[in-house]
């Protein structure tokens, strides 16, 4: 009985198969021009924007790629790392291992060119040598298309001094690299180094506006300077920005908490990049980045915690998909 049932089912299957093959054979195929570009087909194309992130990778500590990747991924962007080095921890730890990937960077770029892989944005951070800066310059010149965004965080120093290992040759190469950028995000120390000016901590709005414009005149359309002290208010800090398109200056001020967490610069620039790639205006991007840093520091500040690990990104990443709570930007006249 069972055998008969199976045989009948198989015969029915064969009959359906034969009918389907016959119908397929005589079915008129539509010309390619008639079917191409239909809305239902376009829905399934990959519209995820790619950001190539040129940073080092540290095994411990939420800095560089360990901050860039989760932030930009949360904001809906595909991150394509171009690692400059692999470290056991970032360099503010008392001991760390370091694997230089300068030669590998060139091999990676060559394979991307061979495969015709393209990117919607180029985002560079800490570079370990003048040669790496030259490789990045060549990479951007070769791959960049007219609509692609270039963001450079010119990581060189802080508090008036260059970081350990950053030479004057590196400063010279960074001056060349920023000429290719649409957006740069120096701190106060890096701002003055790029302009060959003596470091100043306290400046008026008018003085700072003049410095931002002078740096923009060297190439970048948007200059954002971070960690600007607020005169007579040690409990606040500001971010200033100049946008050459429209000739506008913006300012965002937020509370300053007395704690140092490595990687906040990487976090800030990553949110700026993601926000602009999502279509936000510059002042909204400034607001989002500043609020996110403040949320991260507040989420971390109360713990008995090794500050070298950076802010607890895991606790605040979902906030990147929330609306701006309170807009705090100002337009400087």
C-alpha positions in Angstrom: 0.0 0.0 0.0 2.8 2.3 1.0 4.7 1.4 -2.1 1.7 2.2 -4.4 1.3 5.6 -2.6 5.0 6.5 -3.2 4.8 5.4 -6.8 1.7 7.6 -7.4 3.3 10.6 -5.7 6.4 10.1 -7.8 4.4 9.9 -11.0 2.5 13.1 -10.1 5.8 14.8 -9.4 7.2 13.7 -12.8 4.1 15.0 -14.6 4.3 18.4 -12.9 8.0 18.6 -13.7 7.4 17.8 -17.4 4.6 20.4 -17.6 6.9 23.0 -16.0 9.8 22.3 -18.4 7.4 22.5 -21.4 6.0 25.8 -20.2 9.5 27.2 -19.6 10.7 26.1 -23.0 8.0 28.0 -24.9 7.7 31.0 -22.6 8.7 34.2 -24.3 11.6 35.9 -22.6 11.3 39.6 -22.1 14.2 41.7 -23.6 16.7 43.0 -21.0 15.8 46.6 -21.7 12.2 45.8 -20.8 13.0 44.3 -17.4 16.1 46.3 -16.3 15.8 48.9 -13.7 12.3 47.9 -12.4 11.6 49.4 -8.9 11.2 45.9 -7.4 14.7 44.9 -8.7 16.3 48.1 -7.4 15.0 47.4 -3.9 17.5 44.6 -3.6 20.6 46.4 -4.8 23.2 47.0 -2.1 22.9 50.7 -1.2 25.0 50.5 2.0 27.7 53.2 1.8 31.3 52.1 2.3 33.8 54.0 4.5 37.4 53.0 4.3 38.8 53.5 7.8 42.6 54.1 7.9 43.5 53.6 11.6 45.5 51.2 13.8 43.9 48.3 15.6 44.5 47.8 19.4 43.6 44.6 21.1 42.6 46.4 24.3 41.2 49.9 24.7 38.4 51.5 22.8 40.4 53.6 20.4 41.0 53.8 16.6 39.3 50.9 14.8 37.8 49.5 18.0 35.8 52.8 18.2 35.4 53.5 14.5 33.9 50.2 13.5 31.1 49.9 16.1 30.1 53.5 15.7 29.9 53.7 11.9 28.3 50.2 11.7 25.6 51.3 14.2 25.0 54.3 12.0 24.3 52.0 9.0 27.6 52.3 7.2 29.9 49.5 6.0 33.4 49.9 7.4 36.3 48.7 5.3 39.4 48.8 7.6 42.8 49.7 6.1 44.9 48.9 9.3 48.1 50.9 9.8 49.4 48.7 12.7 48.3 46.1 15.1 48.9 46.7 18.8 48.3 44.7 22.0 47.0 47.9 23.6 47.1 51.5 22.6 50.2 53.4 23.3 49.1 55.1 26.5 49.5 51.8 28.3 52.9 51.3 30.0 53.7 48.3 27.8 52.5 47.2 24.4 53.4 45.2 21.3 53.4 46.8 17.9 53.2 45.3 14.4 53.9 47.9 11.6 51.7 47.3 8.6 53.1 49.9 6.3 54.1 47.5 3.5 50.8 45.5 3.9 48.8 48.7 3.4 50.2 49.0 -0.1 49.4 45.3 -0.9 45.8 45.8 0.4 45.3 48.9 -1.8 46.7 47.1 -4.8 44.2 44.2 -4.4 41.3 46.7 -4.0 42.4 48.4 -7.2 42.6 45.0 -9.0 39.1 44.1 -7.8 37.8 47.6 -8.6 36.5 48.1 -5.1 35.3 51.6 -4.5 34.4 53.6 -1.4 32.0 56.5 -0.6 34.2 58.0 2.1 37.9 58.0 3.2 38.5 58.5 6.9 42.1 58.5 8.3 43.2 58.8 11.9 46.5 58.1 13.6 49.3 57.4 11.1 52.6 56.0 12.4 55.1 57.5 9.9 55.5 60.0 7.1 55.6 57.0 4.7 52.1 56.0 5.8 50.9 59.5 5.2 52.3 59.4 1.7 50.6 56.0 1.0 47.3 57.5 2.2 47.7 60.5 -0.1 48.4 58.3 -3.1 45.5 56.1 -2.2 43.0 59.0 -2.0 44.3 60.5 -5.3 43.9 57.2 -7.1 40.6 56.0 -5.7 38.6 59.2 -5.0 35.6 60.0 -7.2 34.1 63.5 -7.4 31.3 62.8 -4.8 33.4 60.9 -2.3 34.0 62.4 1.1 37.5 62.6 2.7 37.8 63.1 6.4 41.2 63.5 8.1 41.8 63.5 11.8 45.3 64.9 12.0 46.4 63.0 15.1 49.8 64.5 16.2 49.7 65.9 19.7 47.8 67.5 22.6 48.2 70.0 25.4 50.7 72.0 23.3 53.1 69.1 22.5 53.5 66.4 19.9 52.9 62.8 20.9 55.8 60.5 21.4 57.1 59.3 18.0 55.6 62.2 16.0 58.4 64.0 14.2 58.6 67.2 12.3 58.6 65.2 9.1 55.3 63.7 10.1 53.9 67.2 10.6 55.1 68.2 7.1 53.4 65.2 5.6 50.2 65.9 7.5 50.1 69.4 6.1 50.1 67.8 2.6 47.4 65.2 3.5 44.9 67.8 4.9 45.0 69.6 1.5 43.1 66.6 0.1 40.5 66.6 2.8 36.9 67.8 2.8 36.8 67.8 6.6 39.6 67.9 9.2 39.1 67.6 13.0 42.3 68.9 14.8 42.5 69.7 18.5 44.0 73.0 19.5 47.6 71.7 19.5 47.2 70.2 16.0 45.5 73.4 14.7 48.4 75.6 15.5 51.0 73.0 14.3 49.3 72.8 10.9 49.5 76.6 10.6 53.1 76.9 12.0 51.8 79.1 14.8 52.7 79.1 18.5 50.3 77.3 20.7 47.7 79.4 22.4 45.2 78.1 24.9 42.9 81.1 25.3 41.5 82.9 22.2 38.6 85.1 21.5 35.9 84.0 19.1 37.2 86.5 16.5 40.8 85.2 16.8 39.6 81.6 16.5 37.5 82.3 13.5 40.5 83.8 11.7 42.6 80.8 12.5 40.0 78.4 11.3 39.6 80.2 8.0 43.4 80.3 7.5 43.5 76.5 7.8 40.5 76.1 5.5 42.3 78.2 2.9 44.9 75.4 2.7 42.4 73.0 1.3 39.7 71.5 3.6 36.2 72.9 3.2 35.3 72.2 6.8 37.6 72.7 9.8 36.4 71.5 13.2 38.6 72.2 16.2 37.9 70.3 19.4 38.7 70.8 23.1 38.5 74.6 23.0 38.6 76.0 26.6 35.8 78.3 27.6 37.1 81.5 29.1 36.4 81.9 32.8 34.5 78.6 32.9 36.7 75.5 33.6 33.6 73.3 33.8 32.8 73.7 30.1 34.5 73.0 26.8 33.6 74.0 23.2 33.9 72.7 19.6 34.2 75.3 16.8 33.7 74.7 13.1 34.1 76.7 9.9 32.3 75.7 6.7 33.7 77.5 3.6 30.5 76.8 1.7 28.3 79.6 3.0 31.2 81.1 5.0 29.6 80.1 8.3 31.1 79.5 11.8 29.4 77.2 14.3 30.0 76.6 18.0 28.8 73.9 20.4 29.5 74.1 24.1 29.0 71.3 26.6 29.9 70.5 30.2 33.5 69.4 30.9 34.0 66.4 33.2 37.4 66.0 34.9 38.3 62.6 33.4 40.6 61.6 30.6 39.5 58.7 28.3 41.7 57.7 25.3 39.8 57.4 22.1 37.3 60.3 22.5 38.8 62.0 19.5 38.3 58.9 17.4 34.8 58.6 18.7 34.0 62.3 17.9 35.2 62.2 14.4 33.5 58.9 13.7 30.1 60.3 14.7 30.8 63.4 12.6 31.6 61.2 9.6 28.6 58.9 10.1 26.2 61.8 10.6 27.3 63.7 7.5 27.1 60.4 5.5 23.5 60.0 6.7 22.7 63.5 5.3 22.8 65.6 8.4 23.8 69.3 8.3 27.1 70.3 9.8 25.6 71.9 13.0 23.5 68.8 13.6 26.5 66.5 13.1 28.4 68.7 15.7 25.5 68.4 18.1 25.3 64.6 17.7 29.0 64.0 18.1 29.3 66.3 21.2 26.2 64.8 22.9 27.4 61.2 22.2 30.8 61.9 23.8 29.1 63.5 26.8 26.8 60.5 27.1 29.7 58.1 26.9 31.7 59.9 29.6 28.7 60.1 31.9 27.9 56.4 31.4 31.5 55.6 32.3 32.4 58.2 34.9 30.8 56.7 38.0 32.6 53.3 37.7 35.7 52.2 39.5 37.4 51.7 36.2 40.7 51.9 34.4 40.3 55.0 32.3 42.8 53.6 29.7 40.1 51.3 28.4 38.2 54.3 27.1 34.5 55.2 27.4 32.0 52.4 27.6 30.7 52.5 24.0 28.6 49.4 24.5 26.3 51.3 26.9 25.6 54.3 24.6 25.8 52.9 21.0 22.0 52.7 20.7 21.8 56.4 21.4 23.2 57.0 17.9 19.9 56.1 16.5 17.9 58.4 18.7 16.8 62.0 17.8 18.9 64.9 19.0 17.6 65.7 22.5 18.4 69.4 22.7 20.2 71.4 20.0 23.0 73.4 21.5 24.8 74.8 18.5 25.3 78.5 17.9 25.9 80.4 14.7 28.8 82.8 15.2 28.3 86.1 13.5 
